[in-house]
Amino acid sequence: MITRLFLAILFSLFSLSAAAQSRELPDFTDLAEKHGPAVVNISTTQTVRANRMFPQMPELDEDDPMFEFFKRFIPRQPGIPHDFHSKSLGSGFIISQDGYILTNAHVVESADEITVKFTDKREFKAKVIGSDKRTDVALIKIEASGLPSVKMGDPARLRAGEWVVAIGSPFGFENSVTAGIVSAKGRSLPQENYVPFIQTDVAINPGNSGGPLFNMKGEVVGINSQIYSRTGGYMGVAFAIPIDVAMEVQGQLRTSGRVSRGRIGVVIQEVTKELADSFGFGKPFGALVNSVEKGGPAEKAGVEPGDIILKFDGKAVNASSDLPRIVGATKPGSKVPLQVWRKGTARDLTVAVGEMTEEKTAQRGQKRAKPTETAANRLGLVLSELSAEQKRDLKVPHGLLVDEVRANGSRAELRPGDVILAVVHKGTSTEARSVDQFNKLLSQFDKSATLTLLVKRGEQQTYITIKGLADK
């Protein structure tokens, strides 16, 4: 009797545990069924002008099995102009019942023709309202009404570990549903300064680009945009553009066809612990100003190289990657408060935000003067003083040219051709004006000292921290 009772209790506990586990497992069926019709397949065609290699070859589609046969065995006769069509696939989702659709800018870039296909097999030709390469967001439009549309969620409320769902057309397989969790938020990617990406482990592959990322309420919280991969396919790391960023961009694209962003004219870098110590700040926080554009908004506001920007328009700058996003989202012409850390104290400034233009790159050759000091200093560097012509070309009032890096100099991450402008130690910045003055300054530091150099490299300025010096 006792044994039966014990077994009954165990069975009940097991059943309750199984039921609890089944309740915790997510069910995506209703979400996919309800919101899948608002997700579309986007195919584009682009006409590319090239030289025809096979003039005798029949007009076959590149997907035709005989295309490869003729390509291999018909003699090549290059030089004859030939147009061919390049095709690509992506995804998108309807944000309004009158036919506005969000997708990635790279999905529709340079497209001559855009076709939007629905789950019910209807097809429409679309036109581009506008696209923004900086955020990889594009707004397109089809002529239709009464369409199913998605609801927008709040990416700020997402939490790491939360379930999310992607719907799109990976490799052209329409209306495919994949799921995973939010891996992290606010990710910064190289060359992507204006998007705090949502990282997920949702299976995303070519063709998913431009498709929506849903939370479990069926709200869109992001646009699937990129993957990290060494193979070209899914490897467990995907990135989505937060929907609030995308909606701000599409609002400007719908109104004016372009995106207007603020700028203040500074070059910045991350504040490491070593840099924070050098500037007497004590904690790795904010954005360190390498250089200030002459005549730009920041210079007019009183910002100086070596300042650490702590707040912009009342918003904390926790990392250097935060500043471009905050400034870019500020309306050009606005006057906003700016807080910087300078020489041991916080200072409040006001800056009139300018408008960002297309980036321009410039290259300028540098002539090297004959070194006036052949022996390497405590940093393992052979330096020379800039000539008047070099100062004019580099647009600097002073500096020391790195002619050679010897011995322990590689530790400093300096290269021949770099120009040392200043030395920063314990919050004090000293300009580098002569080789003798610079080397004498180095001789005053203890062997274990940590110091920071302001260096001009090409068109950019950067701070380089050095831990420890050679014996005197």
C-alpha positions, 0 to 999 in steps of 0.5 A: 500500500505504501509502495503504491502511494509512493509511486503515485506521488512520484508519478504526480510530481513527474507529470507536474514537472513535465507540464511546467516544462511544456508551458515554458517552451515557446509556441510560435505557431500563432505568431507565424500564422498571424503575422507571416502574411505581412512579410514579403519576398523581394527580388531585384534585377539589375542590368550589368554591362560587360564584355561578352566572352562567347559571341556564338553562344545561344541566348540561354539563362545562366540557370540553364544546364546547357549554359555551362556546356556552351561556356566551356566549349565555345571559343572565347572572343572577348571584347564584344559588349554584352548586357546581362541581368544580375538577380538578388533576393531578400525580404521585407515587411509591410508597415502600412496598409497602403503599401509602404515596405521596410527592407535593407538598403543593400537588398534594393541597391542599384536595382533596375526592377523590384518585385514584391511577392506575397504569401498568397502568390500576388506580385507587385512592382515596387519603387524605392522611396529612399534608402540610407546606407549608414543604417542599411534601411530602405523604404519601398512602395507598392500600389495597393491598399488594405494590406496586412501590416505589422505592429511595432515593438520597443527594442529598449524593453528587450532583454538578453535571453528573451525569445525572438522570431525571424520570418523571411526568405533564406535562399529564396525559401519564402515565409520561413520561420526561425527562432532563437534568443536575444544574445546581446543589445547595443552591439557596435560593428566595424564601419557601423557607427549609427546602429546599436545592433541587436545580436541574436542566435536566430538562424539568419541566412542570405535572403533573410536580409530585410525581414522582421525580427518579432518578439513573443507578442508579435511585435517587430523589434528589429530588421534582420541585417547582417550575420557573422560568418566565416563560411557565408552561411549561418554560424550562430551570430546574427544582427538586427537593426532596432526598429526604433532606429529604422522607423526614424530613418523611414520617417525622414525618407518618406518626408524628404527622400533622404536622412539628415544627421547632426555632426559636431566635427570631432574625431574620437576613440574609446577610453581604455583604462590606461587612457583614463589613468593618463588623463586623470579620469580614473574610469573608462567612460566617455569618448576621447577627442583626438582632434577637432575640425577647424571652424567646426561646431565643436571648436566653436563650442570650445571643445579641445583635443584631449577632452573626454566627452561625458554627456551630449544633450543630457544623454550619458556617453558610456562608450565612444560608440554612443556619441555618433548615434546620439549626435547623428539623431540630433536635429541639425541647427539645434543648440545642445549642452555638452559636458567634457572632462578636462584637466581633472574637472568636468566642464559644461559647454553648448554646441550648435549642431551642424549637418553631416555631409557625405564622407570625403577622404584625402591623401597627402604625401609626406616628405621626411626630413633628415633625422637630427637624432640618430640614437633611439630614445627610451621608447626605441624611436628615432625622431626628427623635427618637422620642417616648415613645409611638413608642418604646412602640409600636415596642418600642425604647428609642431610635432616630431616625425617617427623616422625609425622604430627600433628595439622595444619601440614596437611596444608603442604601436608606433610606425615610421611616418607617425607624427608625435604631437604631445605627451600626456601623463597624469592629466597633464599634456605637454606639446612635443616641439623638439627632439631634445625636449621630448627625450628630456621629458622621457628621462623624467619618467620612472621605468614603470610609468604609463604615458600616452602620446597624441599621434597624427597618422595620415589624416587622423589623430589618435592616442596611444598608451605606452606601459613602461619605458626602457632604462635611462 
